[in-house]
Structures are given as C-alpha cells and as structure tokens.
Amino acid sequence: MDLLHSPTSRDARSTARDRLTAWHDRARPPQMSGLPPGPVRIPTAIQTLGLWTMRPSFLRHMQRRYGDVFTVSDLPVGKVVVLCGATDVRTVLRGHPDLYLGGDGNSALGPVVGARSVITLDGHDHRSERKSMIPAFHGSRISAMTTSMEELTRREISSWPFGTSFSLLNRMQDLSLRIIVRTIIGESNPVEADKLTLALRAALPQRLIDLAVWQFPPLAGIRPWRGFLKAMDHADELLYRQIERCRVDPARETRSDVLSMLLDESRDDETIRDGLMSLLVAGHETTAVELAWVFEELLRDQYSLERIHAGLDCDDDPYRAAVIKETLRLHPAIFNVMRRITDDVELSDGRRLRAGTLVMPSIGSVHTDVRVWGPDARRFRPARWFEPQVPEAAWFPFGGGARRCLGSSFALSEIDVVIRTILRSTQLVPDRRAHERQRMHHATVVPHRGTRVRLRSRRG
C-alpha cells in the first residue's frame, strides 16, 4: 500500500500540543531594518492590544498619521508593514504566490488547522492541495447542499425565543457550524451532529486569552489552556472517527459532502483532517459574521428591507445580491491578511521593501476609502452596485489571486439561503435604534453587541 495515501496510524497523528510546538518553532520573526515609519514610541504590547481589540479604528488612526504605508509591532509575529492603498493591496493579493507567501503569513493558524492545511502551505504543496480541493466547490455540489442549508436554518429559527432580545451573531455561529457538519463533513444523524458541533465549537478559540498559549507553550500544562488543548484533541478524535466511517461507508459514492470527495482523492487521514479544519476555520466564523452584519444593516434600512422582501421568490434577485456585496464591502469579516515577501518589492509610492518583510494588506481600509468609493464610502448603500462606475476591482472580501478563498461560492450560497429563509419565516426587529459598532473577535470584525434582535413573529 502506498504509505502517502494510506490511513494515518493513531500513533503518527499529531496532537494539539505537537502542532503548537511546531508553530512556535516556526514563528520566530526575522529582525528587519529600514521599514516605513510607524508608532515606535508606543510599546509593542499596546500596539498588539490595539490590533487585536480595535483593529479598524487603530489602523485608521495610524493611516491618518503616517499615510497609506506604515509599520506596526504585533506579538508574536514582530514588525509588520501595513498597506492601506488600493493599488498596493491589489498588487499583493493578486501577486505571484511564490513572491507573497500566504502560508507563512497564516502560520499563526497552524495549531488549529495543521501543517498540511491549504491555509498554511506555500509553493507547490499549496498549489497541489488547492487544486485537489477545488472540485468540492463546483456549482453542482453546492446546489446539492442548499436543501440542507434551508432545513437547518428552519430548525434554528424554531428555537428562537419570543419577547426577549438575543444575539443573532451567536445563533448564526451555531447555524454555520451545523451547516458545515452536515454539508462538509456529511454527518446527518442529529445526535452525532450535535456531539461533533459542540466538540468543534470548544476546539476553536473563543477568547483572546486562549491564544496566549500560542506565544507561551508552557501554559499548555495549566488551566484554562490545558482544557483548551484537550478540547482540540477531542475534536480531532471525532473528526478521525468521521473519516473512518466515511472510508468504509458502502454508500460513499452517492454522498455529496466534501469529506467523501476528499477521500476519493486518496489522501491520508491527517491531511483530510487538516483540510476539514481549514474549511471549518475559514468558513464558520466569517460566514456567521457576515450574516450578522447583513441583518444589522438591513433591519435599520426600511427601503432595502422592502426591496429585498419583494425579491424573495427569485433565486437570483439582483437586489439581494447587491445587499450581500455591500455588506461584504462595508464589513469584511477579515479586515486584513498577512503575506511574507520573498524578494525585494517596490510599492506604488516608490518605497522598497526587503525580502523577508511581513506585509499586511488592509482590505477593510480599501473598502471604506473615499478616494475609491466616494464620499459615502462608509455608508450602507446597496444601490451603488447598479451604478456604471462601481470600482469592483477594489472589492476583495475573499482575498484574490492564487489564494482567493476556496469556499467563496459556498459562503455566498449559504448567506443567500439563510437570508431568504429567515426573512420568509420571521419578522425580526433590532432591540435598539442605534447601529452597533465594530469590535474585534480574534481575527474577525463583529457587531459589538452581536446584532441583538427581537423576534416579533414567526411565519409558516
């Protein structure tokens, strides 16, 4: 048997602590010099706090002070050059993947997604893994998943309370995770799906303090980090159990979930596990965040709400698509990405960055840049997407180039199905008139109160 494509033995599988140690050894940043100016008088700890708790406002403040290119210090990665101009951001996102290493920039996700993840790989390994995963997101496969998405959304709606406000973000996080368990992993048994959903939720960092063990591995032996790593190992155990069940399932050829497709590619178990965790990390939180922002904006915009209701019976209503695109523009779940450059590069202003520099293209900064989107750049206005000169070349909520999000079509389909199902089945109202502010939740930008709503009526 070809060992490369055989099931991975239990003794050979990496644990959460193994992945943590491997990442910590890899994460030591090189010391760079000659970097653009930045807030050198602000202690690194304070800059890190600003990046991880109020990134949009912190980066806007730095941009006003230093311009479109500046340097910040971020624990544990070190010095990072932030790029806020549309030209430089587009150049990096669409540049050659061997010049702008995304896997190196995403290495902080290694303890969760693993070393064989398409998120943390670079070069030939990344291209090969990405190519083999693309068929999982062909249109026909996604279409086969929409019925499950709608069914799970209706089940979620049935649990919402009347009379009291609740966080729609929390509900969307649960729903998005259940959709992944059903459509990506293929678990349809409600009891087993609930077990897996709870285990995966516990294995994902919920608080900023959870990430402290990334920087200080000795914390892994004490609470609460010891329990967090145990939760990751428990989730791995359940994932490997799913892989084993699918491998011997006589009906595997008729299944439409992603796991069955990954097994058809003859991967070993650990590579499949890393692929599943990659899709979970990339598609769970981000999709839930975008759904929360859609309703945060829509429920306070009566005109847009009426327009979108009028097209609910249309599978491809252009106004609903515009609402989704405008939400992704105004509230990209991932405000920025990371890339490590492998050769000297010249920026649009003539400044040169040396090989080895870590750069942070700020997607959120470009998406609200008045020079690109006009004076109402920070206003929710779906109608802009029907205008002839809308700058779609400056819209990249899913990244771009060779590292564009693999599951972007899946995410857009899920967002569309969930919006239609909720609006057809309920009448929701915000619990306050004022818009919710942005705040950071790890790497995502979320509504600061979680889009708190009240259920006024439930239909059908």
C-alpha positions as CSV (number, residue, x, y, z in Angstrom):
1,M,0.0,0.0,0.0
2,D,1.2,3.5,-0.8
3,L,2.1,5.0,2.6
4,L,1.5,8.5,1.4
5,H,-2.1,7.7,0.6
6,S,-2.9,5.3,3.4
7,P,-4.9,5.9,6.5
8,T,-2.7,7.6,9.1
9,S,-1.9,5.4,12.2
10,R,-3.1,6.7,15.5
11,D,0.5,6.9,16.8
12,A,1.6,9.0,13.8
13,R,-1.2,11.6,14.2
14,S,-0.2,15.0,15.6
15,T,-1.8,16.2,18.7
16,A,-2.7,19.8,19.5
17,R,0.5,20.2,21.5
18,D,2.5,18.9,18.6
19,R,1.0,21.5,16.3
20,L,1.5,24.2,18.9
21,T,5.2,23.3,19.3
22,A,5.8,23.2,15.5
23,W,4.2,26.6,15.0
24,H,6.1,28.2,17.9
25,D,9.4,27.0,16.4
26,R,8.4,28.3,13.0
27,A,7.0,31.7,14.2
28,R,10.2,33.4,15.3
29,P,10.2,36.5,13.1
30,P,13.4,37.8,11.4
31,Q,14.7,41.2,12.5
32,M,14.1,43.7,9.7
33,S,15.5,47.1,9.3
34,G,14.7,50.1,7.0
35,L,11.0,49.7,7.4
36,P,8.5,52.5,6.8
37,P,7.7,54.8,9.8
38,G,5.2,53.9,12.5
39,P,4.3,54.4,16.1
40,V,7.7,53.4,17.5
41,R,7.1,55.2,20.8
42,I,4.0,53.1,21.6
43,P,5.0,49.9,23.4
44,T,4.6,46.7,21.4
45,A,2.1,45.4,23.9
46,I,-0.1,48.4,23.4
47,Q,0.1,48.2,19.6
48,T,-0.8,44.5,19.8
49,L,-3.8,45.3,22.0
50,G,-4.9,47.9,19.5
51,L,-4.6,45.4,16.6
52,W,-6.5,42.7,18.4
53,T,-9.2,44.6,20.1
54,M,-10.0,47.6,17.9
55,R,-8.2,47.0,14.6
56,P,-10.3,49.1,12.3
57,S,-10.1,52.3,14.3
58,F,-6.5,51.7,15.3
59,L,-5.4,51.2,11.6
60,R,-7.5,54.2,10.5
61,H,-5.8,56.4,13.1
62,M,-2.3,55.1,12.0
63,Q,-3.2,55.8,8.4
64,R,-4.3,59.4,9.1
65,R,-0.9,59.9,10.9
66,Y,1.5,58.0,8.7
67,G,-0.2,57.6,5.3
68,D,-1.0,54.5,3.3
69,V,2.1,52.6,4.3
70,F,3.3,52.3,7.9
71,T,4.9,49.8,10.3
72,V,3.3,48.3,13.5
73,S,4.6,45.8,16.0
74,D,2.4,42.8,16.7
75,L,3.1,40.0,19.1
76,P,4.1,37.3,18.4
77,V,5.0,38.0,14.7
78,G,7.1,41.2,15.2
79,K,7.2,44.1,12.7
80,V,4.5,44.3,10.1
81,V,4.2,46.7,7.3
82,V,0.5,47.7,6.8
83,L,-0.6,48.6,3.3
84,C,-3.8,50.7,3.0
85,G,-3.7,51.9,-0.6
86,A,-5.9,50.2,-3.2
87,T,-3.0,49.7,-5.7
88,D,-0.6,48.1,-3.2
89,V,-3.3,45.9,-1.6
90,R,-4.5,44.7,-5.1
91,T,-0.8,44.0,-6.1
92,V,-0.1,41.9,-3.1
93,L,-3.4,39.9,-3.2
94,R,-3.1,39.2,-6.9
95,G,0.7,38.9,-7.0
96,H,2.6,35.7,-7.6
97,P,2.1,33.3,-4.7
98,D,5.8,32.5,-4.6
99,L,6.6,36.2,-4.1
100,Y,3.9,36.8,-1.5
101,L,3.8,33.8,0.8
102,G,0.3,33.4,2.3
103,G,1.0,30.2,4.2
104,D,3.9,31.9,6.1
105,G,1.6,34.8,6.8
106,N,-1.1,32.4,8.1
107,S,1.2,30.3,10.2
108,A,-0.5,31.5,13.4
109,L,-3.4,29.2,12.4
110,G,-1.1,26.2,12.4
111,P,-2.0,24.9,15.9
112,V,-5.6,24.6,14.8
113,V,-5.6,23.8,11.1
114,G,-2.4,21.8,11.0
115,A,0.8,21.7,8.8
116,R,-0.9,20.1,5.8
117,S,-3.6,22.8,5.5
118,V,-4.1,24.7,2.3
119,I,-4.2,27.8,4.6
120,T,-0.6,27.3,5.9
121,L,1.0,25.7,2.9
122,D,3.0,27.6,0.2
123,G,4.6,26.9,-3.1
124,H,4.0,23.6,-4.9
125,D,2.4,22.0,-1.9
126,H,-0.2,24.8,-1.7
127,R,-1.0,24.6,-5.4
128,S,-1.4,20.9,-5.3
129,E,-3.6,20.8,-2.3
130,R,-5.7,23.7,-3.6
131,K,-6.2,22.1,-7.0
132,S,-7.4,18.9,-5.4
133,M,-9.9,20.7,-3.2
134,I,-11.5,22.9,-5.9
135,P,-13.9,20.2,-7.2
136,A,-15.6,20.2,-3.8
137,F,-17.0,23.6,-4.5
138,H,-18.2,23.2,-8.1
139,G,-21.7,24.6,-8.7
140,S,-23.5,21.3,-8.8
141,R,-22.1,20.2,-5.4
142,I,-23.1,23.5,-3.8
143,S,-26.6,23.3,-5.3
144,A,-27.0,19.8,-3.8
145,M,-26.2,21.3,-0.4
146,T,-28.8,24.2,-0.4
147,T,-31.7,22.0,0.7
148,S,-29.7,21.0,3.9
149,M,-28.9,24.7,4.5
150,E,-32.5,25.7,4.4
151,E,-33.6,22.8,6.6
152,L,-31.0,23.6,9.2
153,T,-31.9,27.3,9.1
154,R,-35.6,26.5,9.7
155,R,-34.7,24.3,12.6
156,E,-32.6,27.1,14.1
157,I,-35.4,29.6,13.7
158,S,-37.8,27.3,15.6
159,S,-35.6,27.6,18.7
160,W,-35.6,31.4,18.8
161,P,-37.4,33.0,21.8
162,F,-40.3,35.5,21.6
163,G,-40.3,38.6,23.7
164,T,-36.6,38.7,24.7
165,S,-33.7,40.0,22.7
166,F,-31.0,37.6,21.6
167,S,-27.6,37.8,19.8
168,L,-28.2,36.9,16.2
169,L,-24.4,36.5,15.8
170,N,-24.4,33.7,18.4
171,R,-27.3,32.0,16.6
172,M,-25.6,32.4,13.2
173,Q,-22.3,30.9,14.6
174,D,-24.2,27.8,15.8
175,L,-26.1,27.6,12.5
176,S,-23.0,28.0,10.3
177,L,-21.2,25.3,12.3
178,R,-24.1,22.9,11.9
179,I,-24.2,23.6,8.2
180,I,-20.6,22.7,7.9
181,V,-21.0,19.5,9.9
182,R,-23.9,18.4,7.6
183,T,-22.6,19.6,4.2
184,I,-18.8,19.5,4.6
185,I,-18.4,16.5,6.9
186,G,-21.6,14.7,6.0
187,E,-22.9,13.9,9.4
188,S,-26.8,13.8,9.2
189,N,-27.5,11.9,12.4
190,P,-28.8,14.7,14.7
191,V,-27.3,13.2,17.9
192,E,-23.9,12.6,16.3
193,A,-24.0,16.0,14.6
194,D,-24.7,17.7,17.9
195,K,-21.7,16.0,19.5
196,L,-19.4,17.0,16.7
197,T,-20.8,20.6,16.6
198,L,-20.2,21.0,20.4
199,A,-16.7,19.5,20.1
200,L,-15.7,21.7,17.2
201,R,-17.0,24.8,18.9
202,A,-15.0,24.0,22.1
203,A,-11.9,23.5,19.9
204,L,-12.0,26.9,18.4
205,P,-10.5,29.9,20.4
206,Q,-13.4,31.8,22.0
207,R,-11.4,34.4,24.0
208,L,-8.3,36.4,23.3
209,I,-6.7,34.8,26.4
210,D,-6.9,31.4,24.7
211,L,-4.3,32.5,22.2
212,A,-1.7,33.2,24.9
213,V,-0.6,29.6,24.7
214,W,0.4,30.2,21.1
215,Q,3.1,32.6,22.4
216,F,3.9,30.8,25.6
217,P,3.7,27.0,25.1
218,P,4.4,26.1,28.8
219,L,0.9,27.4,29.5
220,A,-0.4,24.2,27.9
221,G,0.0,22.4,31.2
222,I,-2.2,24.7,33.3
223,R,-5.8,25.9,33.3
224,P,-7.6,27.1,31.2
225,W,-5.2,26.3,28.4
226,R,-4.8,22.6,29.3
227,G,-8.6,22.2,28.9
228,F,-8.5,24.1,25.6
229,L,-5.9,21.7,24.1
230,K,-7.8,18.7,25.4
231,A,-10.9,20.1,23.6
232,M,-8.8,20.3,20.4
233,D,-7.7,16.7,20.8
234,H,-11.3,15.6,21.4
235,A,-12.5,17.3,18.3
236,D,-9.7,15.6,16.3
237,E,-10.8,12.3,17.7
238,L,-14.3,12.8,16.5
239,L,-13.1,14.0,13.1
240,Y,-10.9,10.9,12.6
241,R,-13.9,8.8,13.6
242,Q,-16.0,10.5,10.8
243,I,-13.1,9.9,8.4
244,E,-13.0,6.2,9.3
245,R,-16.8,5.9,9.0
246,C,-16.9,7.6,5.6
247,R,-14.0,5.4,4.3
248,V,-16.0,2.2,4.9
249,D,-19.4,3.6,4.0
250,P,-20.8,1.5,1.2
251,A,-22.9,4.5,0.0
252,R,-19.8,6.8,-0.2
253,E,-20.0,7.2,-3.9
254,T,-23.5,8.7,-3.7
255,R,-22.6,11.2,-0.9
256,S,-22.3,14.9,-1.9
257,D,-20.4,16.1,1.2
258,V,-16.8,17.3,0.9
259,L,-15.4,14.6,3.2
260,S,-16.4,11.9,0.7
261,M,-14.7,13.8,-2.1
262,L,-11.5,14.3,-0.1
263,L,-11.4,10.5,0.5
264,D,-11.8,9.9,-3.3
265,E,-8.6,11.9,-3.7
266,S,-6.7,9.2,-1.7
267,R,-5.3,11.4,1.0
268,D,-4.1,10.1,4.3
269,D,-6.2,10.7,7.4
270,E,-4.2,13.6,8.8
271,T,-4.2,15.5,5.5
272,I,-8.0,15.1,5.4
273,R,-8.3,16.2,9.0
274,D,-6.3,19.4,8.1
275,G,-8.5,20.0,5.1
276,L,-11.7,19.7,7.1
277,M,-10.4,22.0,9.8
278,S,-9.3,24.5,7.2
279,L,-12.8,24.7,5.8
280,L,-14.2,25.0,9.3
281,V,-11.9,27.8,10.3
282,A,-12.2,29.7,7.0
283,G,-16.0,29.2,6.6
284,H,-17.6,29.1,10.0
285,E,-16.9,32.3,11.8
286,T,-16.6,34.5,8.7
287,T,-19.9,33.4,7.3
288,A,-21.7,33.9,10.6
289,V,-20.2,37.3,11.0
290,E,-21.4,38.4,7.5
291,L,-24.9,37.2,8.2
292,A,-25.0,39.1,11.5
293,W,-23.9,42.3,9.6
294,V,-26.4,41.8,6.9
295,F,-29.3,41.9,9.4
296,E,-27.6,44.7,11.4
297,E,-27.7,46.9,8.3
298,L,-30.9,45.6,6.7
299,L,-33.2,45.8,9.8
300,R,-32.4,49.5,10.1
301,D,-32.9,50.3,6.4
302,Q,-36.7,50.1,5.6
303,Y,-36.2,50.8,1.9
304,S,-33.7,48.0,1.4
305,L,-35.7,45.6,3.6
306,E,-38.8,46.1,1.5
307,R,-36.8,45.8,-1.7
308,I,-35.3,42.5,-0.6
309,H,-38.7,41.1,0.5
310,A,-40.1,41.8,-2.9
311,G,-37.5,39.5,-4.5
312,L,-37.5,36.6,-2.1
313,D,-39.2,34.3,-4.6
314,C,-36.5,35.0,-7.1
315,D,-33.5,32.6,-7.0
316,D,-31.1,35.2,-8.2
317,D,-32.6,38.5,-7.2
318,P,-30.1,41.3,-8.1
319,Y,-31.0,43.5,-5.2
320,R,-30.4,40.7,-2.7
321,A,-27.0,40.1,-4.3
322,A,-26.3,43.9,-4.0
323,V,-27.2,43.8,-0.3
324,I,-24.7,40.9,0.2
325,K,-22.0,42.6,-1.8
326,E,-22.4,45.9,0.0
327,T,-22.3,44.2,3.4
328,L,-19.1,42.4,2.4
329,R,-17.7,45.7,1.3
330,L,-18.6,47.7,4.4
331,H,-18.0,44.9,6.9
332,P,-15.4,42.4,5.6
333,A,-15.2,39.7,8.3
334,I,-11.4,39.6,7.7
335,F,-10.1,43.2,7.9
336,N,-6.7,42.2,6.6
337,V,-4.5,39.3,5.6
338,M,-0.8,38.6,6.0
339,R,1.9,37.8,3.4
340,R,5.7,37.3,3.7
341,I,7.6,38.6,0.7
342,T,10.4,36.5,-0.7
343,D,12.2,39.2,-2.8
344,D,12.6,42.9,-2.7
345,V,9.4,44.7,-4.0
346,E,8.6,48.3,-4.9
347,L,5.4,49.9,-3.7
348,S,3.3,52.3,-5.7
349,D,5.0,55.3,-4.0
350,G,8.5,54.1,-5.0
351,R,9.3,52.8,-1.5
352,R,11.1,49.4,-1.5
353,L,10.6,46.6,1.0
354,R,13.2,44.0,1.6
355,A,12.8,40.2,1.2
356,G,11.5,38.7,4.4
357,T,9.3,41.6,5.3
358,L,5.8,40.7,6.6
359,V,3.1,42.8,5.0
360,M,-0.5,43.3,6.0
361,P,-2.8,44.4,3.1
362,S,-5.7,46.1,4.8
363,I,-8.8,45.0,2.9
364,G,-11.1,47.0,5.3
365,S,-9.2,50.2,4.7
366,V,-9.6,50.0,0.9
367,H,-13.3,49.0,1.2
368,T,-14.1,52.3,3.0
369,D,-11.6,54.6,1.2
370,V,-13.4,57.7,0.0
371,R,-10.8,58.1,-2.8
372,V,-12.1,54.8,-4.2
373,W,-15.8,54.6,-3.2
374,G,-16.7,58.3,-3.0
375,P,-17.8,60.5,0.0
376,D,-20.4,57.9,1.2
377,A,-17.8,55.1,1.4
378,R,-18.7,54.3,5.0
379,R,-22.5,54.3,4.3
380,F,-24.6,51.2,3.6
381,R,-26.0,51.8,0.1
382,P,-26.7,48.7,-1.9
383,A,-27.8,50.8,-4.9
384,R,-24.1,51.6,-5.6
385,W,-23.7,48.2,-7.2
386,F,-26.1,49.2,-10.0
387,E,-24.0,52.2,-11.0
388,P,-21.8,52.0,-14.1
389,Q,-18.6,53.0,-12.5
390,V,-18.7,50.9,-9.3
391,P,-15.0,50.0,-8.5
392,E,-15.3,46.2,-8.3
393,A,-11.5,46.0,-8.8
394,A,-11.2,47.4,-5.3
395,W,-13.6,44.8,-3.8
396,F,-11.9,41.7,-2.4
397,P,-13.6,40.3,0.7
398,F,-12.4,36.9,-0.3
399,G,-8.8,37.9,-1.0
400,G,-7.6,37.4,-4.5
401,G,-5.3,35.7,-6.9
402,A,-4.0,32.2,-6.2
403,R,-5.0,32.4,-2.5
404,R,-8.6,33.6,-3.1
405,C,-10.9,31.9,-0.6
406,L,-11.7,28.4,-1.9
407,G,-15.2,28.4,-0.3
408,S,-16.3,31.8,-1.5
409,S,-19.1,30.4,-3.7
410,F,-20.2,28.1,-0.9
411,A,-20.2,31.1,1.5
412,L,-22.2,33.3,-0.8
413,S,-24.7,30.5,-1.4
414,E,-25.1,29.9,2.3
415,I,-25.6,33.6,3.1
416,D,-28.2,33.8,0.4
417,V,-30.1,30.7,1.5
418,V,-30.1,31.8,5.2
419,I,-31.2,35.4,4.4
420,R,-34.1,34.1,2.3
421,T,-35.2,31.5,4.8
422,I,-35.1,33.9,7.8
423,L,-36.9,36.7,6.0
424,R,-39.6,34.4,4.7
425,S,-40.1,32.7,8.1
426,T,-39.8,35.6,10.7
427,Q,-40.2,39.2,11.4
428,L,-37.1,40.5,13.3
429,V,-36.6,43.9,14.8
430,P,-33.4,45.4,16.3
431,D,-33.6,45.8,20.1
432,R,-32.2,49.4,19.8
433,R,-32.4,52.1,17.3
434,A,-28.7,52.9,17.3
435,H,-26.3,51.0,15.0
436,E,-23.9,48.6,16.6
437,R,-20.2,49.5,16.5
438,Q,-17.4,47.3,15.2
439,R,-15.3,45.3,17.6
440,M,-12.7,42.6,17.1
441,H,-13.3,38.9,17.9
442,H,-9.9,37.4,17.3
443,A,-9.3,38.0,13.6
444,T,-12.8,38.9,12.6
445,V,-14.7,42.2,12.9
446,V,-18.1,41.7,14.5
447,P,-21.0,43.9,15.7
448,H,-20.1,44.9,19.3
449,R,-23.4,43.6,20.8
450,G,-23.7,40.6,18.4
451,T,-26.6,42.1,16.4
452,R,-29.2,41.9,19.2
453,V,-32.7,41.4,17.8
454,R,-36.2,40.5,18.9
455,L,-38.5,38.0,17.2
456,R,-41.8,39.8,16.5
457,S,-43.4,36.9,14.6
458,R,-42.7,33.5,13.2
459,R,-44.3,32.5,9.9
460,G,-45.0,29.2,8.3
